[in-house]
């Protein structure tokens, strides 16, 4: 490699002496998009012109391949009666509002919204290299974004963007090199993601195994699956002392910065109670504390939303710690709390979830419906042993999942670092092999 020269670019402090730093507008034509009138169905129905929106880009955030299909299309009439522009093939687009900083190269003529800024590369700029530069500037876009509610990069800031510019042939070599090397990293990441999903499925299977029976003389229950013929099947109302709905608290009166943890539905995770985002109930609400006390060994169930039916055992007493989004299943002498938690999170429990209408729109699981859930009861010692076996097996899968998560994060970091190093000339792509970026992360 030739010598390096310093630059004033914060994200690229040095580049090869043979390269230049130029305003992006000097080597690419800048543009944007527009949204035709949504109230005119003739602009949107049965249309053929691809129209790029943010989801088209964010759902394929890491891909370097050109975008070929869009979720929405507009009509020629919509184009003619708005400021929308049909951008040519190889135009590079950057989201400047909402999901700031996401970028894409289009593989055929497309229009887009005003949420994007576009650049059509001139003769001295390879569009594939431009896309890579925009990806390398990931942190820079966050610095340029403004707004308290919706972040936006304003057009004057985008007009002043400067980029490193190697000779055109060098740009093409960089793009070819990164196409190959990122594909290698992406393949490894894909395999790790599949392994993670298999482990999630394994954990679900372990829960089902814990609350079912696979030995000789098993009998099949329509709700609970295969069970031991000696296991008693009862509704939860016959086993639990009480199933209560959490109390409704007026937040303006009772919540303070310090006090007693207050559990919401989003705090209930499978296997534990998360204190992330917990609000607190002041010490003045003594009567409400008595009504909403949660004891160690109780099981909490989420009543509504995407995680309705998810359950977790309480590990410590909360002296007043629940809200109406949670059901409290009082601990029982006949049913191990961890076994109940496992049952509710397993297919046998989730399959019995149904909803009641609450108010005008919200659907919730009622205490009465949970009370009607059927459960098969092994002897208490068997319940405890099954939960212990599940905990040991689950610990192994969690350790494996954690290792895979670290590997995926490492691959993502190294992918980003490789792109940044290549587009700033930190190594010669003609002789280098980027595959050493995956050292320690094998197939």
N, C-alpha and C positions, 0 to 999 in steps of 0.2 A: 504494500500500500504506500501511496505517496504521503507526504506530510499532512498534518491537520491544521486547520485555521479556526480561530474562535469566531463565534457568531453571537448575535444579540438575541437569538431565539432561546427562550428559557427551557424548552423541552428538547432542544438540540444544540447544546453549548459548543459543539465543534463538528466540522465536516471536512472532508478532504479538500486540499487546496485547489484541485481541479474543478470543484463544484462551485455553484453560485447559490446565493440566497436572493430570491426574487419575489415581488408581490404576486400572489396567485392570479390576480386580475390581469397581469401582463401576459400570462401564458394560457389563460382559459377565460371563456366568456361566461360571466356570472348571470344568473337569472333566478327565477322563483316560480311559484305556481299560483293557482286560484281555484276557488270552489264555485262551480256554477250554482244557480239558485236551486236549493233543495226542494222548494215548493213546486217546481215545474217537473212533473213526472217524465215528460218527454226528454229531459236532459239525462235521466238516470235509468229508465226502463229499456231492456233489450238493447243494450249498448255494446260497442265493440272497442272503444279506445281505452286501453289500460290506464288506470288512474291511481298513482302511488299514494298510499296513506301510511301513517306511522306503524300500524300492525304489520304491514307487508315487510317492513324493515326490521322491527324489533324481534319478530319471531324467527328471524334467520340472522341474528345479530353478528355472529362470527364468520358467516360465509363470505368468501371472496368471489364466489361464482356470480355471474350477472343475474339480475332479477328478470324473470321471463313472464311471470303471471302475477296479476294483482287481484285482490279480493273484490274491488269495485271497478266499474267501467263507466265512462260518460259517453254521450253521443256527439256527433259532429255538430249538431244544433247547439248543444251545450257549450262546446268549444267556441262556436261562432258568436255566441251571445254572452261571453264572459271574457275575463282576462286570462283564462287558462291557456297554456302554451303546450304544443306537442314537442317534447324534447327529443333530440335524435339519439340513436343507439350510442352507447358508451358514455352518455351523460352521467356524471357522478352527483349524487344527491346527499345532502346532510340535513338531518332534522334539527331545526333551530328552536323549536318550542316543544312543550310537553316532554317527550323522551329525548332530551337534548343530547346531541353528539352521535347519534346512530347514523350510519352512512351505508350507501349502496351504489352499485353501478348497474345501469339498466341494460338489458340485452336486446331491446327493440324499442322503437319510438313509444314514449309514454308521456302522459300529463301527470301533474301532481298538485298538491295543495299548497297554500301559502305558508304552511308549517315547514316547508323545505326550502333551502337555498340550493341552487344547482350550478354546476360548472361543466361546460363543454370544452374539452381540452383542445388547445391549438396544436400546431405542427411540432412544437418543441416539448410537448408534454404527453407522456403515455397515460391514458386514463386508468389503467390498472395500477400504475405507480402512484397516481394521485389518490386513489382510494386507500392505498396502503399508508400514505402520508396522513390522511385524515384519521385513520385508525391509530397511528402512532401519536396523534395529538389528543388522545383521549382525555388526559388531565387538563389540557389547555381549554377544551370546550367548557369544562366545568368552571374554570376561572372566568370565562367570558360571559357566562350566563347570569342574568339578573332576574329578580322578582321574588316576592315573599310567598306567593301562592303558586303561580305558574312560571317556571324558569323560561327565559327567552334569551337567545343571542341576537342582538340587534344588528341590522344590516350594515351600519357604518363600521362596526367591529369586524364583521365578516369581510367587508371591502378592504380592510387593512391587513388581512392575513398574509403572511409571507411563508414561503416553503423552501426547503433545500432543493436544488435543481442540478442533478448530474447530467452528463451528456445523454442523449436519447437512447443510445444503445445500452448504456449502463442502467438506465431506468428499466429497460426491457429485461435485462439479465436479472435485476433485483426482483422484478415481478415473477419471472419464471422460477427463480430460486424459491421465493416465498410460497408460490403455488404448491410446489412439491413438498416443502418442509412443513407448512401448516397442514397440508393434507395428511402427512404422517402423524402429526400431533393430534389432529382431529380424529383420526382412526383410533389412536390409543384412548382418547377421551371417550369416544363412543363405546369402546369395549368396557371401560370402567363404569360408564353410566348403565350399561346393560347389567353388569355385575351388581351394581347398587340396587337395581330394580329386583333382581333375583333374590337378593338378601331381604328386601322388604317383603317379598312374597314368602320367603322362608320364615320370617318372623310371624306373619299372619298364619302360616300353616302350623307353627309351634303353638300359637294360642288355641287354634282349633283342636290340636292334639291334646292340649291340657284339659279341655272340658268335654272330651269325647272318649270313647273306648274302642280299641281295635282288636281286643283279644277274642278268645273263643266264646261262643254263645252270645255274642253281641246282638242287640236288638236295635232296629232303626226307628227313631222318633221323627215324625214329619217336620218338626220345628228344630229339634236339637241334634239331629244326625244320629250316628251310632252311639249307643250308651250301654252300660252294663245292665243286665236284667234286674239286678238287686238295687240299682239306684232309684231313689224316690224322685218323682217328677212333681213339682209343686209350683204354684204361682208365688212370686216374691212377696205378695201380701201375707202369705201364710208363714213366712220365715222371718221377715224383717219387722222390728218393733214399730218403725214409722218410715214413711217416705214424704218428705216435706218440700214445699216450694220455698225458695229463698225469699227474703223480705225485699220490699221495694223501699229504696232510700232516696230521700230528697238530697241530691248532691250539694245544693247550695247551702244546706243547713248542717249536714253531718260530715262532709268530707273535709279533711284538713291535710296539711303537708306531713304531719307525723301522727301516729296513733296506731290503730289496729288494722292489719291487712284485710282487704275487702276483695273477695274472690268473684271474678266475672267468668262468663263462659269461656272467654279466650285464654283464661289462666289454666283451664283444665286440659292437660295434655295426656296422651296415653302413657300411663306409668308414673306420672308425677304432677304436682301442682306448681306451675310456673309463677314466680313473683314479678315477672316482667310486666310493667305497666300497671301494677296494682295501685289502686287508690287507697286512701286510709279513712277510717271512720273515727270521728273524735270520741274522746272519753265521755262526752256528755250524753251519748245515746245509750245509756245503761239498759233501758227497757228493750231497745232493739237488739242490743248485744245478747240478752237472755233469749230472745225469740230466734236469733239467727246463729247461735253458737254451733260450731262444728268441732267434733271430737276426733282425736286420733282413732283411726279404724273405720270412720265413716267413709262412704264412697260418694263422690259427686258425679253427676251426669249433666252434660250440656243439653239444654232444652231446645235450642233453635239454631238455625243457620246451617252453614255447610258442614260443621262438625257436630251436629245434633246426634246424640247418642254416645258420644265419646265419654269415657269414664276414667276416673283416677281415684285411688285410695288416698285419704288424708293421712299424712305422716305425723302431724302434730296438731294439738288443739289450737283452734282460732277462736278467740273469745268474741265472736260476732264477726262473721267473715264470709257472707255470701249475698248474692243478689238474685233477682227474679229470673235470671238467665240460667240458673243452676238448680238442679234437684238434689236434695240431701237424702241419701239412703243410710239410715241409722244402722250402726254395726249390730251384728247378731251373734249369739252364742252357737248357732247351728251352721253358720256359713262364714268361712274364712273371707276376710275383706279382700285380700289379694286375689283369691279365687273368683269372687264376684266381679272384681274389676276386670279380670281376664275374660270371664264369660261375656260381659257387656261389650268388650272390645273385639270379641271373636265374632265370626260369621253367625253363630247361633244366637247371639244377643242382638247384633245389628239387624238381623233379618226380621226381628219382631218390632222394630221401630215403626211407629205410625204417628201421624200428626193430627192435632185438633186445631180448629180455627180460633185464633186469639185476636180479638179486635177486628179491624177492617181488613187487614192484610196478612199479618204475621201468623205463621203456622208454628206450633210448638208441640213438644212432647209433654203430655200431662202426667201428673203424679199417678193418676188412676191407670193410665196405660202402662207405665213402668211397673206398677203394682201387679198388673196382669201378666207380665212376662213369665213364661215357664222356664224353670231351670232344673237340671238333673243334679241330684245331690249325692256325691260319693260320701263315704264316712269322713269325718273331719280330719283324721290323720292322713287319709288319702288326698284330701284337698291340699293340705299343707305340703305333702310330699310332691304332688304334681306341680305346685307353684314353685317349689325349690328347684325341681328339674327344669322347669321353664326358665327360671331366672338364670341358671347356669348356661343353658343353651342360648338364651337371648344375649347374655353378656358376650359370648363369642361372636355372634352376628354383629353386635354393636361395635365391637373392636374392629372387625373387618370393614364395616361401613365407614367407620372413622378413618381408617387407613385409606380407603378408596376416595373419600372426600378430600383428604389431604393431597392425594395424587392428582385429582381433577383440578384442584386449586393451583397446584404447582405447575401442571401442564398449561393452564390458562395464563399464569404469570409468565412462564417461559415463552409461550407463544407471543404474548404482547411484547416482551423484551426483545425477542428475535426480530419482530417487525420493526420496532424502533431502531434497533442497531443497524439493520440492513438499509433502511431509508435515510439514515444519517451517515452511512459510510464507515461504520465502526469496524467492518471487516470486508474483505474482498470476496464477493459472492462467486467470482469466477473460480476460486480455488478452495473456498471453505465448504464444509458440510455442516449444516445446521442441526444434524441429527444428534450432536452431542448435547443439545438442549434437553434431551430426554434421558440423560444419564441418571441412573437410579430409578427410573420409571420404565419398567420393561413390559413387553406385551404379555 
